[in-house]
Amino acid sequence: MNTADQVRLLEETLERCGIEVRVEDCDSDGGLTRVKGRAILFVNRRLTPARRMRHYVEALRKCDLGGVYLPPRIRELLGEEEWCD
């Protein structure tokens, strides 16, 4: 599975967890926040795919994943501690 496919899979998983992903121009890398009770993950559009993946995985680690189907590759990514940029 290539990086672009992994990014899409992570975005889909975040949405199944109730987190809206917004890729926008930001002054920072982005972050997870709540707006009117909704979880939103802002991600700087200038980030490399690997850095985006890091933000997505960090957000997923903060979720209750008990009732969410996680494809095997997502489970692997959640277990990886070291990331390369």
N, C-alpha and C positions, 0 to 999 in steps of 0.2 A: 504494500500500500504506500503510495507516494505521499509527500508532505501535504499537498493540496487536499487530497482525499481525507487525510487525518484531521486537518483543520475543519473540513466540512462535517466530519463525524463528531468531532468535539462540539461544534456549534449546535448540531442537532441534539446531542445529549444534553447540553446546557438548557436548551429550550424545553426539552422533556422534563427537566428539573424545575422549570418555572423561571428560568433566568433569561431575560431578553438580552441579546448581544447587539451592541451598537458599535460599528467600526466607523470612527470619525476622526477628524483632525483634532488633536489634543495637544496641550502643552506638556503633558506627561505621557507615560506609557499607557495610562488608563487605570481602571480599578472597578471593583464591585461596590455597588451602593444600592440603597433603597430610595425610591421616589414614589410617594403616595402609596406605600405598602408593596410596591412591585420591585423585584430584584432586577437590577440592570447592570450589565458588565460593559463598561466603556473600554474600547481598545483603540489605540492610536493606529490609524491606517498606514502609517509609515513603518510600523514594526515589521521585521522579517517574519516569515511564517513560523519559524522556530520560536521566536519570542512570543508570537500570538498564542502558539500552543502552550507555552509556559503559563501565560495568564489564564487560559481556559482551564488547564489542569488545576491550577491553584484555586480557581473559583469552584470547580467541582469538588475539591477536597473539603470545602466549607459546607457542602450540601448534605442533606440526609438522602442517601442513595438507596435506602432500604427497599423502596417500592419501584425503583427505576431499573429497567433492563439496561445493562451495560455490555456492549459488544466486547469480545475478548481484547481487541486492541486498546479500547478505552481502559479496561482493567489493567492492562500492561502499563499504559502511560501513567495511570494513577499510582502505580507502584514504583515508578522510576524516580529516584532521588536526584540524580545528576542530569543536568541539561546542558546541551551545547548551543551556543548562539550561532 
